[in-house]
């Protein structure tokens, strides 16, 4: 999900990185809220409104589709493109994911009751490590979106074999395949009985496709009304948040509702962000705080994968330690606890990015030339 752009797309990528940072922090706040509900005493600090934070995953999916089109432009049907694409995706996703999964594997061996409590402490180790479809959460709970991502990449790799001019047609066909397939299998009560069918026909695929379509529009020079679309997306999200705050029975995370409530507005936001910068209309602010927040989000976006994979381990560990010393908490201690979980998660993500993720990416690039050359020769 990381992006290396050419010079003429640097500005656009900066805005997307900021959105990735926002997505990572949204998911982090959501899980901190759940942790507070689990371990907190007295009145809770974080409102249920932070359930909206789980939609950061939806933003990740839209961004992922956008990035896949951007980084493969001009490479369709070229020799070695598919192998290179899959190598880059696999080497980007799996190594760091395996690192944190191995940590949890050690926990599972010695304290299995701490893993997947909502699933009866069940774990499918093979499916978890290979990111294969399964009916329960993987060993590393936050790995479930990566199962979808690997499916997206696999299908997109096949699309790379076709002429680039037909990309939008393939995306349309893929979207219709998902909509019709899910509807038919759901009516027959089959969709939930097979983990692979659940992934193949899951409505979340449409968010990836939306991201791809946005990139196609931007690539074709459709860059008008960027501020309008961005503002509209933000307004829709604000209204949805307000609705949910007043009525938490609204099924905002139901399969199709999720696309409407989050996939659609996030698509507008991604499109608006990309078109604003693509048209060279940089958002400049003389306000130090606004500039600092944007810079922080960009840097957080760079480190978002590390933050995303590590944060549940961090907040759960802090939760267990904190409860050992503070069985009951006053309001000040409670706020401090939340702050420690938040700051520790970001710092851990930074350390992971610096000393794990970055070296892994560099190592993968170092061996990519050798691997791809051997593959091309064969």
C-alpha positions as YAML, in Angstrom:
chain: A
units: angstrom
residues:
- id: 1
  name: UNK
  ca: [0.00, 0.00, 0.00]
- id: 2
  name: UNK
  ca: [3.02, 2.26, 0.02]
- id: 3
  name: UNK
  ca: [3.61, 4.56, -2.93]
- id: 4
  name: UNK
  ca: [6.68, 5.50, -4.86]
- id: 5
  name: UNK
  ca: [5.68, 8.02, -7.43]
- id: 6
  name: UNK
  ca: [7.33, 9.69, -10.33]
- id: 7
  name: UNK
  ca: [8.16, 13.35, -9.99]
- id: 8
  name: UNK
  ca: [5.06, 14.61, -11.71]
- id: 9
  name: UNK
  ca: [2.80, 12.82, -9.24]
- id: 10
  name: UNK
  ca: [4.63, 13.75, -6.03]
- id: 11
  name: UNK
  ca: [2.09, 16.38, -4.97]
- id: 12
  name: UNK
  ca: [-0.81, 14.07, -5.56]
- id: 13
  name: UNK
  ca: [0.82, 11.27, -3.64]
- id: 14
  name: UNK
  ca: [1.46, 13.60, -0.68]
- id: 15
  name: UNK
  ca: [-2.27, 14.17, -0.28]
- id: 16
  name: UNK
  ca: [-2.97, 10.45, -0.57]
- id: 17
  name: UNK
  ca: [-0.32, 9.74, 2.06]
- id: 18
  name: UNK
  ca: [-2.04, 12.22, 4.37]
- id: 19
  name: UNK
  ca: [-5.31, 10.35, 3.86]
- id: 20
  name: UNK
  ca: [-3.55, 7.08, 4.66]
- id: 21
  name: UNK
  ca: [-2.34, 8.65, 7.88]
- id: 22
  name: UNK
  ca: [-5.89, 9.71, 8.70]
- id: 23
  name: UNK
  ca: [-7.14, 6.17, 7.97]
- id: 24
  name: UNK
  ca: [-4.53, 4.59, 10.25]
- id: 25
  name: UNK
  ca: [-5.34, 6.96, 13.12]
- id: 26
  name: UNK
  ca: [-9.07, 6.38, 12.64]
- id: 27
  name: UNK
  ca: [-8.64, 2.63, 13.08]
- id: 28
  name: UNK
  ca: [-6.33, 3.25, 16.04]
- id: 29
  name: UNK
  ca: [-8.92, 5.42, 17.82]
- id: 30
  name: UNK
  ca: [-11.60, 2.81, 17.11]
- id: 31
  name: UNK
  ca: [-9.58, 0.06, 18.78]
- id: 32
  name: UNK
  ca: [-8.62, 2.30, 21.70]
- id: 33
  name: UNK
  ca: [-12.33, 2.95, 22.21]
- id: 34
  name: UNK
  ca: [-12.97, -0.81, 22.28]
- id: 35
  name: UNK
  ca: [-10.09, -1.24, 24.73]
- id: 36
  name: UNK
  ca: [-11.57, 1.43, 26.97]
- id: 37
  name: UNK
  ca: [-14.91, -0.37, 26.96]
- id: 38
  name: UNK
  ca: [-13.13, -3.61, 27.87]
- id: 39
  name: UNK
  ca: [-10.83, -2.37, 30.62]
- id: 40
  name: UNK
  ca: [-12.08, 1.09, 31.56]
- id: 41
  name: UNK
  ca: [-13.78, 1.85, 34.87]
- id: 42
  name: UNK
  ca: [-16.28, 4.58, 35.62]
- id: 43
  name: UNK
  ca: [-17.51, 6.93, 32.91]
- id: 44
  name: UNK
  ca: [-15.97, 6.30, 29.51]
- id: 45
  name: UNK
  ca: [-13.99, 9.12, 27.90]
- id: 46
  name: UNK
  ca: [-14.30, 8.18, 24.22]
- id: 47
  name: UNK
  ca: [-17.88, 8.30, 22.87]
- id: 48
  name: UNK
  ca: [-19.43, 5.57, 20.74]
- id: 49
  name: UNK
  ca: [-19.02, 7.96, 17.83]
- id: 50
  name: UNK
  ca: [-15.50, 6.54, 17.49]
- id: 51
  name: UNK
  ca: [-17.10, 3.44, 15.97]
- id: 52
  name: UNK
  ca: [-16.83, 5.51, 12.79]
- id: 53
  name: UNK
  ca: [-13.08, 5.02, 13.05]
- id: 54
  name: UNK
  ca: [-13.42, 1.45, 11.79]
- id: 55
  name: UNK
  ca: [-14.21, 2.97, 8.40]
- id: 56
  name: UNK
  ca: [-10.53, 3.77, 8.06]
- id: 57
  name: UNK
  ca: [-10.30, 0.32, 6.45]
- id: 58
  name: UNK
  ca: [-12.73, 1.49, 3.75]
- id: 59
  name: UNK
  ca: [-10.51, 4.48, 3.04]
- id: 60
  name: UNK
  ca: [-7.51, 2.15, 2.80]
- id: 61
  name: UNK
  ca: [-9.33, 0.06, 0.18]
- id: 62
  name: UNK
  ca: [-10.22, 3.09, -1.97]
- id: 63
  name: UNK
  ca: [-6.64, 4.38, -1.73]
- id: 64
  name: UNK
  ca: [-5.28, 0.93, -2.58]
- id: 65
  name: UNK
  ca: [-7.26, 0.79, -5.82]
- id: 66
  name: UNK
  ca: [-6.17, 4.31, -6.70]
- id: 67
  name: UNK
  ca: [-2.51, 3.52, -6.11]
- id: 68
  name: UNK
  ca: [-2.54, 0.26, -8.08]
- id: 69
  name: UNK
  ca: [-3.61, 2.09, -11.23]
- id: 70
  name: UNK
  ca: [-1.12, 4.93, -10.70]
- id: 71
  name: UNK
  ca: [1.91, 2.67, -10.19]
- id: 72
  name: UNK
  ca: [1.10, 0.41, -13.16]
- id: 73
  name: UNK
  ca: [0.25, 3.05, -15.76]
- id: 74
  name: UNK
  ca: [2.03, 2.38, -19.04]
- id: 75
  name: UNK
  ca: [3.05, -1.12, -17.95]
- id: 76
  name: UNK
  ca: [0.07, -3.14, -19.12]
- id: 77
  name: UNK
  ca: [0.90, -6.13, -21.36]
- id: 78
  name: UNK
  ca: [4.63, -5.55, -20.98]
- id: 79
  name: UNK
  ca: [6.94, -8.48, -20.38]
- id: 80
  name: UNK
  ca: [7.48, -9.18, -16.70]
- id: 81
  name: UNK
  ca: [4.84, -6.72, -15.53]
- id: 82
  name: UNK
  ca: [2.62, -9.28, -13.80]
- id: 83
  name: UNK
  ca: [5.51, -11.03, -12.05]
- id: 84
  name: UNK
  ca: [7.00, -7.70, -10.99]
- id: 85
  name: UNK
  ca: [3.64, -6.47, -9.72]
- id: 86
  name: UNK
  ca: [2.99, -9.61, -7.65]
- id: 87
  name: UNK
  ca: [6.55, -9.69, -6.32]
- id: 88
  name: UNK
  ca: [6.29, -6.08, -5.17]
- id: 89
  name: UNK
  ca: [2.93, -6.64, -3.53]
- id: 90
  name: UNK
  ca: [3.90, -9.89, -1.80]
- id: 91
  name: UNK
  ca: [7.25, -8.58, -0.57]
- id: 92
  name: UNK
  ca: [5.50, -5.46, 0.68]
- id: 93
  name: UNK
  ca: [2.68, -7.17, 2.57]
- id: 94
  name: UNK
  ca: [3.88, -10.49, 3.96]
- id: 95
  name: UNK
  ca: [7.25, -10.00, 5.75]
- id: 96
  name: UNK
  ca: [6.11, -7.35, 8.23]
- id: 97
  name: UNK
  ca: [2.76, -9.10, 8.66]
- id: 98
  name: UNK
  ca: [4.58, -12.34, 9.46]
- id: 99
  name: UNK
  ca: [6.76, -10.59, 12.04]
- id: 100
  name: UNK
  ca: [3.78, -9.46, 14.10]
- id: 101
  name: UNK
  ca: [1.94, -12.72, 13.48]
- id: 102
  name: UNK
  ca: [4.89, -14.65, 14.94]
- id: 103
  name: UNK
  ca: [4.73, -12.52, 18.07]
- id: 104
  name: UNK
  ca: [1.08, -13.44, 18.47]
- id: 105
  name: UNK
  ca: [1.86, -17.07, 17.71]
- id: 106
  name: UNK
  ca: [4.10, -17.10, 20.79]
- id: 107
  name: UNK
  ca: [1.27, -15.58, 22.81]
- id: 108
  name: UNK
  ca: [-1.15, -18.16, 21.41]
- id: 109
  name: UNK
  ca: [1.15, -21.04, 22.39]
- id: 110
  name: UNK
  ca: [1.48, -19.94, 26.01]
- id: 111
  name: UNK
  ca: [-1.74, -17.94, 26.58]
- id: 112
  name: UNK
  ca: [-4.29, -19.10, 23.97]
- id: 113
  name: UNK
  ca: [-7.14, -17.53, 25.93]
- id: 114
  name: UNK
  ca: [-5.83, -14.09, 24.93]
- id: 115
  name: UNK
  ca: [-6.19, -14.71, 21.18]
- id: 116
  name: UNK
  ca: [-9.46, -14.34, 19.25]
- id: 117
  name: UNK
  ca: [-11.71, -14.34, 22.34]
- id: 118
  name: UNK
  ca: [-14.73, -13.36, 20.22]
- id: 119
  name: UNK
  ca: [-14.11, -16.46, 18.08]
- id: 120
  name: UNK
  ca: [-13.86, -18.88, 20.98]
- id: 121
  name: UNK
  ca: [-10.04, -18.61, 20.90]
- id: 122
  name: UNK
  ca: [-9.99, -20.47, 17.58]
- id: 123
  name: UNK
  ca: [-7.19, -19.82, 15.10]
- id: 124
  name: UNK
  ca: [-6.49, -21.20, 11.62]
- id: 125
  name: UNK
  ca: [-2.71, -20.88, 11.53]
- id: 126
  name: UNK
  ca: [-2.12, -21.81, 7.88]
- id: 127
  name: UNK
  ca: [-4.85, -19.51, 6.58]
- id: 128
  name: UNK
  ca: [-3.69, -16.75, 8.92]
- id: 129
  name: UNK
  ca: [-0.06, -16.77, 7.80]
- id: 130
  name: UNK
  ca: [-0.88, -17.14, 4.11]
- id: 131
  name: UNK
  ca: [-3.72, -14.58, 4.26]
- id: 132
  name: UNK
  ca: [-6.17, -17.08, 2.83]
- id: 133
  name: UNK
  ca: [-9.95, -16.63, 3.17]
- id: 134
  name: UNK
  ca: [-11.40, -17.99, 6.40]
- id: 135
  name: UNK
  ca: [-14.62, -17.66, 8.37]
- id: 136
  name: UNK
  ca: [-12.91, -16.47, 11.54]
- id: 137
  name: UNK
  ca: [-10.46, -13.67, 12.22]
- id: 138
  name: UNK
  ca: [-6.79, -14.42, 11.51]
- id: 139
  name: UNK
  ca: [-4.21, -14.82, 14.26]
- id: 140
  name: UNK
  ca: [-3.36, -11.13, 13.89]
- id: 141
  name: UNK
  ca: [-6.86, -9.73, 14.10]
- id: 142
  name: UNK
  ca: [-6.21, -6.70, 11.89]
- id: 143
  name: UNK
  ca: [-5.03, -9.00, 9.10]
- id: 144
  name: UNK
  ca: [-8.55, -9.55, 7.75]
- id: 145
  name: UNK
  ca: [-8.43, -6.56, 5.33]
- id: 146
  name: UNK
  ca: [-5.15, -7.93, 3.95]
- id: 147
  name: UNK
  ca: [-7.00, -11.06, 2.84]
- id: 148
  name: UNK
  ca: [-9.16, -8.80, 0.69]
- id: 149
  name: UNK
  ca: [-6.09, -6.90, -0.50]
- id: 150
  name: UNK
  ca: [-4.35, -10.05, -1.73]
- id: 151
  name: UNK
  ca: [-7.51, -10.97, -3.64]
- id: 152
  name: UNK
  ca: [-7.59, -7.49, -5.18]
- id: 153
  name: UNK
  ca: [-3.96, -7.79, -6.24]
- id: 154
  name: UNK
  ca: [-4.48, -11.22, -7.78]
- id: 155
  name: UNK
  ca: [-7.39, -10.06, -9.94]
- id: 156
  name: UNK
  ca: [-5.59, -6.84, -10.86]
- id: 157
  name: UNK
  ca: [-2.58, -8.90, -11.95]
- id: 158
  name: UNK
  ca: [-4.79, -10.67, -14.49]
- id: 159
  name: UNK
  ca: [-6.12, -7.31, -15.68]
- id: 160
  name: UNK
  ca: [-2.53, -6.20, -16.32]
- id: 161
  name: UNK
  ca: [-2.36, -8.79, -19.10]
- id: 162
  name: UNK
  ca: [-5.02, -6.89, -21.06]
- id: 163
  name: UNK
  ca: [-4.64, -3.64, -23.03]
- id: 164
  name: UNK
  ca: [-4.60, -0.63, -20.72]
- id: 165
  name: UNK
  ca: [-7.23, 1.14, -22.82]
- id: 166
  name: UNK
  ca: [-9.75, -1.51, -21.74]
- id: 167
  name: UNK
  ca: [-9.06, -1.07, -18.00]
- id: 168
  name: UNK
  ca: [-12.33, 0.71, -17.23]
- id: 169
  name: UNK
  ca: [-14.28, -2.00, -19.06]
- id: 170
  name: UNK
  ca: [-12.62, -4.71, -17.00]
- id: 171
  name: UNK
  ca: [-13.31, -2.76, -13.82]
- id: 172
  name: UNK
  ca: [-16.97, -2.39, -14.77]
- id: 173
  name: UNK
  ca: [-17.25, -6.12, -15.50]
- id: 174
  name: UNK
  ca: [-15.53, -6.96, -12.22]
- id: 175
  name: UNK
  ca: [-17.92, -4.71, -10.32]
- id: 176
  name: UNK
  ca: [-20.99, -6.22, -11.99]
- id: 177
  name: UNK
  ca: [-19.61, -9.70, -11.32]
- id: 178
  name: UNK
  ca: [-19.41, -8.88, -7.61]
- id: 179
  name: UNK
  ca: [-22.86, -7.27, -7.43]
- id: 180
  name: UNK
  ca: [-24.70, -9.97, -9.38]
- id: 181
  name: UNK
  ca: [-22.73, -12.82, -7.84]
- id: 182
  name: UNK
  ca: [-23.23, -11.66, -4.27]
- id: 183
  name: UNK
  ca: [-26.94, -11.01, -4.81]
- id: 184
  name: UNK
  ca: [-27.54, -14.42, -6.37]
- id: 185
  name: UNK
  ca: [-25.51, -16.36, -3.80]
- id: 186
  name: UNK
  ca: [-27.02, -14.41, -0.92]
- id: 187
  name: UNK
  ca: [-30.55, -15.18, -2.12]
- id: 188
  name: UNK
  ca: [-29.60, -18.86, -2.27]
- id: 189
  name: UNK
  ca: [-28.08, -18.62, 1.22]
- id: 190
  name: UNK
  ca: [-24.71, -19.85, -0.07]
- id: 191
  name: UNK
  ca: [-22.45, -16.82, 0.29]
- id: 192
  name: UNK
  ca: [-21.78, -17.26, 4.02]
- id: 193
  name: UNK
  ca: [-21.07, -20.97, 3.79]
- id: 194
  name: UNK
  ca: [-17.80, -20.68, 1.91]
- id: 195
  name: UNK
  ca: [-14.95, -18.39, 2.96]
- id: 196
  name: UNK
  ca: [-13.61, -18.07, -0.59]
- id: 197
  name: UNK
  ca: [-16.98, -17.03, -1.98]
- id: 198
  name: UNK
  ca: [-17.30, -14.48, 0.82]
- id: 199
  name: UNK
  ca: [-14.07, -12.81, -0.34]
- id: 200
  name: UNK
  ca: [-14.63, -13.12, -4.09]
- id: 201
  name: UNK
  ca: [-18.10, -11.57, -3.99]
- id: 202
  name: UNK
  ca: [-17.72, -9.28, -0.98]
- id: 203
  name: UNK
  ca: [-19.09, -5.75, -1.55]
- id: 204
  name: UNK
  ca: [-15.86, -4.29, -0.13]
- id: 205
  name: UNK
  ca: [-14.29, -5.17, -3.48]
- id: 206
  name: UNK
  ca: [-16.30, -2.28, -4.93]
- id: 207
  name: UNK
  ca: [-14.27, 0.17, -2.83]
- id: 208
  name: UNK
  ca: [-11.05, -1.04, -4.45]
- id: 209
  name: UNK
  ca: [-12.71, -0.76, -7.87]
- id: 210
  name: UNK
  ca: [-13.90, 2.77, -7.05]
- id: 211
  name: UNK
  ca: [-10.32, 3.71, -6.22]
- id: 212
  name: UNK
  ca: [-9.16, 2.31, -9.56]
- id: 213
  name: UNK
  ca: [-11.84, 4.29, -11.39]
- id: 214
  name: UNK
  ca: [-10.82, 7.50, -9.63]
- id: 215
  name: UNK
  ca: [-7.24, 7.02, -10.81]
- id: 216
  name: UNK
  ca: [-8.49, 6.46, -14.36]
- id: 217
  name: UNK
  ca: [-10.44, 9.73, -14.24]
- id: 218
  name: UNK
  ca: [-7.47, 11.65, -12.91]
- id: 219
  name: UNK
  ca: [-5.16, 10.07, -15.48]
- id: 220
  name: UNK
  ca: [-7.48, 11.20, -18.27]
- id: 221
  name: UNK
  ca: [-7.28, 14.78, -17.08]
- id: 222
  name: UNK
  ca: [-10.69, 14.88, -15.41]
- id: 223
  name: UNK
  ca: [-9.59, 17.22, -12.63]
- id: 224
  name: UNK
  ca: [-12.43, 19.70, -12.28]
- id: 225
  name: UNK
  ca: [-14.30, 20.59, -9.10]
- id: 226
  name: UNK
  ca: [-11.71, 19.04, -6.79]
- id: 227
  name: UNK
  ca: [-12.62, 21.21, -3.80]
- id: 228
  name: UNK
  ca: [-16.32, 20.56, -4.39]
- id: 229
  name: UNK
  ca: [-15.96, 16.77, -4.37]
- id: 230
  name: UNK
  ca: [-13.59, 16.80, -1.40]
- id: 231
  name: UNK
  ca: [-15.91, 19.04, 0.61]
- id: 232
  name: UNK
  ca: [-18.96, 16.98, -0.37]
- id: 233
  name: UNK
  ca: [-17.26, 13.79, 0.81]
- id: 234
  name: UNK
  ca: [-16.32, 15.37, 4.13]
- id: 235
  name: UNK
  ca: [-19.85, 16.74, 4.58]
- id: 236
  name: UNK
  ca: [-21.43, 13.33, 3.89]
- id: 237
  name: UNK
  ca: [-19.12, 11.68, 6.44]
- id: 238
  name: UNK
  ca: [-19.97, 14.37, 8.99]
- id: 239
  name: UNK
  ca: [-23.71, 13.82, 8.46]
- id: 240
  name: UNK
  ca: [-23.32, 10.05, 8.75]
- id: 241
  name: UNK
  ca: [-21.33, 10.51, 11.97]
- id: 242
  name: UNK
  ca: [-24.02, 12.80, 13.34]
- id: 243
  name: UNK
  ca: [-26.76, 10.33, 12.40]
- id: 244
  name: UNK
  ca: [-24.90, 7.47, 14.07]
- id: 245
  name: UNK
  ca: [-24.22, 9.55, 17.18]
- id: 246
  name: UNK
  ca: [-27.97, 10.06, 17.65]
- id: 247
  name: UNK
  ca: [-29.02, 6.56, 16.55]
- id: 248
  name: UNK
  ca: [-26.46, 3.80, 16.99]
- id: 249
  name: UNK
  ca: [-28.88, 1.18, 15.71]
- id: 250
  name: UNK
  ca: [-28.12, 2.33, 12.14]
- id: 251
  name: UNK
  ca: [-26.34, -0.63, 10.47]
- id: 252
  name: UNK
  ca: [-23.49, 1.44, 9.07]
- id: 253
  name: UNK
  ca: [-21.24, -1.60, 8.65]
- id: 254
  name: UNK
  ca: [-23.68, -3.90, 6.89]
- id: 255
  name: UNK
  ca: [-22.17, -5.11, 3.62]
- id: 256
  name: UNK
  ca: [-23.98, -2.79, 1.16]
- id: 257
  name: UNK
  ca: [-24.63, 0.01, 3.65]
- id: 258
  name: UNK
  ca: [-20.89, 0.21, 4.28]
- id: 259
  name: UNK
  ca: [-20.26, 0.99, 0.61]
- id: 260
  name: UNK
  ca: [-22.90, 3.71, 0.64]
- id: 261
  name: UNK
  ca: [-21.96, 5.26, 3.99]
- id: 262
  name: UNK
  ca: [-18.18, 5.08, 3.63]
- id: 263
  name: UNK
  ca: [-17.00, 3.80, 0.25]
- id: 264
  name: UNK
  ca: [-18.84, 6.53, -1.65]
- id: 265
  name: UNK
  ca: [-17.82, 9.58, 0.46]
- id: 266
  name: UNK
  ca: [-14.23, 8.36, 0.79]
- id: 267
  name: UNK
  ca: [-14.11, 8.01, -2.98]
- id: 268
  name: UNK
  ca: [-15.16, 11.64, -3.30]
- id: 269
  name: UNK
  ca: [-12.48, 12.66, -0.81]
- id: 270
  name: UNK
  ca: [-9.74, 10.71, -2.58]
- id: 271
  name: UNK
  ca: [-10.83, 12.09, -5.96]
- id: 272
  name: UNK
  ca: [-10.97, 15.63, -4.59]
- id: 273
  name: UNK
  ca: [-7.54, 15.35, -2.96]
- id: 274
  name: UNK
  ca: [-5.93, 13.90, -6.08]
- id: 275
  name: UNK
  ca: [-7.46, 16.42, -8.47]
- id: 276
  name: UNK
  ca: [-6.64, 19.43, -6.30]
- id: 277
  name: UNK
  ca: [-2.95, 18.59, -6.31]
- id: 278
  name: UNK
  ca: [-2.91, 17.23, -9.85]
- id: 279
  name: UNK
  ca: [-4.14, 20.61, -11.09]
- id: 280
  name: UNK
  ca: [-1.23, 22.21, -9.19]
- id: 281
  name: UNK
  ca: [-3.56, 23.96, -6.80]
- id: 282
  name: UNK
  ca: [-1.68, 23.21, -3.63]
- id: 283
  name: UNK
  ca: [-3.51, 23.75, -0.41]
- id: 284
  name: UNK
  ca: [-1.38, 26.32, 1.36]
- id: 285
  name: UNK
  ca: [-2.04, 27.62, 4.80]
- id: 286
  name: UNK
  ca: [-0.31, 30.28, 6.83]
- id: 287
  name: UNK
  ca: [-1.82, 28.71, 9.93]
- id: 288
  name: UNK
  ca: [0.97, 26.87, 11.73]
- id: 289
  name: UNK
  ca: [-1.39, 24.34, 13.32]
- id: 290
  name: UNK
  ca: [-3.04, 23.37, 10.01]
- id: 291
  name: UNK
  ca: [0.33, 22.99, 8.31]
- id: 292
  name: UNK
  ca: [1.62, 20.91, 11.23]
- id: 293
  name: UNK
  ca: [-1.40, 18.60, 11.19]
- id: 294
  name: UNK
  ca: [-1.04, 18.04, 7.44]
- id: 295
  name: UNK
  ca: [2.67, 17.31, 7.82]
- id: 296
  name: UNK
  ca: [1.97, 14.92, 10.69]
- id: 297
  name: UNK
  ca: [-0.68, 13.08, 8.68]
- id: 298
  name: UNK
  ca: [1.70, 12.72, 5.73]
- id: 299
  name: UNK
  ca: [4.42, 11.24, 7.93]
- id: 300
  name: UNK
  ca: [1.87, 9.01, 9.64]
- id: 301
  name: UNK
  ca: [0.74, 7.90, 6.19]
- id: 302
  name: UNK
  ca: [4.28, 6.80, 5.37]
- id: 303
  name: UNK
  ca: [4.28, 4.71, 8.55]
- id: 304
  name: UNK
  ca: [0.63, 3.65, 8.40]
- id: 305
  name: UNK
  ca: [1.27, -0.02, 7.59]
- id: 306
  name: UNK
  ca: [3.55, -0.41, 10.62]
- id: 307
  name: UNK
  ca: [1.09, 1.46, 12.84]
- id: 308
  name: UNK
  ca: [-1.80, -0.62, 11.55]
- id: 309
  name: UNK
  ca: [-0.11, -3.98, 12.15]
- id: 310
  name: UNK
  ca: [1.39, -3.18, 15.54]
- id: 311
  name: UNK
  ca: [-1.19, -1.05, 17.31]
- id: 312
  name: UNK
  ca: [-3.47, -3.81, 18.63]
- id: 313
  name: UNK
  ca: [-0.49, -5.52, 20.28]
- id: 314
  name: UNK
  ca: [0.54, -2.22, 21.84]
- id: 315
  name: UNK
  ca: [-2.84, -1.20, 23.24]
- id: 316
  name: UNK
  ca: [-3.63, -4.69, 24.51]
- id: 317
  name: UNK
  ca: [-0.25, -4.90, 26.22]
- id: 318
  name: UNK
  ca: [-0.68, -1.48, 27.80]
- id: 319
  name: UNK
  ca: [-4.22, -2.41, 28.83]
- id: 320
  name: UNK
  ca: [-3.04, -5.53, 30.67]
- id: 321
  name: UNK
  ca: [-0.15, -3.72, 32.36]
- id: 322
  name: UNK
  ca: [-2.25, -0.70, 33.29]
- id: 323
  name: UNK
  ca: [-4.97, -2.81, 34.88]
- id: 324
  name: UNK
  ca: [-2.34, -4.54, 37.00]
- id: 325
  name: UNK
  ca: [-1.49, -1.25, 38.70]
- id: 326
  name: UNK
  ca: [-4.80, 0.61, 38.43]
- id: 327
  name: UNK
  ca: [-7.76, -1.64, 39.16]
- id: 328
  name: UNK
  ca: [-9.90, 1.49, 39.42]
- id: 329
  name: UNK
  ca: [-9.15, 4.79, 37.72]
- id: 330
  name: UNK
  ca: [-10.15, 8.36, 38.35]
- id: 331
  name: UNK
  ca: [-10.80, 10.62, 35.37]
- id: 332
  name: UNK
  ca: [-7.22, 11.92, 35.21]
- id: 333
  name: UNK
  ca: [-5.72, 8.42, 35.25]
- id: 334
  name: UNK
  ca: [-8.28, 7.33, 32.67]
- id: 335
  name: UNK
  ca: [-7.34, 10.14, 30.27]
- id: 336
  name: UNK
  ca: [-3.65, 9.44, 30.83]
- id: 337
  name: UNK
  ca: [-4.21, 5.76, 30.00]
- id: 338
  name: UNK
  ca: [-5.85, 6.62, 26.68]
- id: 339
  name: UNK
  ca: [-3.08, 9.11, 25.89]
- id: 340
  name: UNK
  ca: [-0.39, 6.51, 26.65]
- id: 341
  name: UNK
  ca: [-2.07, 3.97, 24.34]
- id: 342
  name: UNK
  ca: [-2.34, 6.53, 21.54]
- id: 343
  name: UNK
  ca: [1.20, 7.90, 21.79]
- id: 344
  name: UNK
  ca: [2.76, 4.47, 22.33]
- id: 345
  name: UNK
  ca: [1.03, 3.10, 19.24]
- id: 346
  name: UNK
  ca: [2.32, 5.93, 17.05]
- id: 347
  name: UNK
  ca: [5.84, 5.67, 18.48]
- id: 348
  name: UNK
  ca: [5.88, 1.89, 18.05]
- id: 349
  name: UNK
  ca: [4.71, 2.33, 14.48]
- id: 350
  name: UNK
  ca: [7.55, 4.79, 13.87]
- id: 351
  name: UNK
  ca: [10.11, 2.39, 15.33]
- id: 352
  name: UNK
  ca: [8.67, -0.48, 13.30]
- id: 353
  name: UNK
  ca: [8.76, 1.61, 10.13]
- id: 354
  name: UNK
  ca: [12.35, 2.72, 10.72]
- id: 355
  name: UNK
  ca: [13.96, -0.51, 11.87]
- id: 356
  name: UNK
  ca: [11.74, -3.20, 10.31]
- id: 357
  name: UNK
  ca: [9.59, -2.02, 7.42]
- id: 358
  name: UNK
  ca: [12.13, 0.21, 5.68]
- id: 359
  name: UNK
  ca: [14.99, -2.35, 5.81]
- id: 360
  name: UNK
  ca: [12.60, -5.08, 4.59]
- id: 361
  name: UNK
  ca: [11.53, -2.94, 1.63]
- id: 362
  name: UNK
  ca: [15.15, -2.12, 0.78]
- id: 363
  name: UNK
  ca: [16.12, -5.79, 1.01]
- id: 364
  name: UNK
  ca: [13.21, -6.78, -1.24]
- id: 365
  name: UNK
  ca: [14.30, -4.21, -3.81]
- id: 366
  name: UNK
  ca: [17.88, -5.44, -3.60]
- id: 367
  name: UNK
  ca: [16.89, -8.99, -4.49]
- id: 368
  name: UNK
  ca: [14.08, -8.07, -6.86]
- id: 369
  name: UNK
  ca: [16.42, -7.54, -9.81]
- id: 370
  name: UNK
  ca: [17.97, -10.99, -9.34]
- id: 371
  name: UNK
  ca: [14.64, -12.72, -8.78]
- id: 372
  name: UNK
  ca: [12.89, -11.03, -11.68]
- id: 373
  name: UNK
  ca: [15.85, -11.62, -14.00]
- id: 374
  name: UNK
  ca: [15.83, -15.35, -13.21]
- id: 375
  name: UNK
  ca: [12.06, -15.48, -13.69]
- id: 376
  name: UNK
  ca: [12.33, -13.66, -17.02]
- id: 377
  name: UNK
  ca: [15.07, -16.07, -18.16]
- id: 378
  name: UNK
  ca: [12.97, -19.09, -17.27]
...
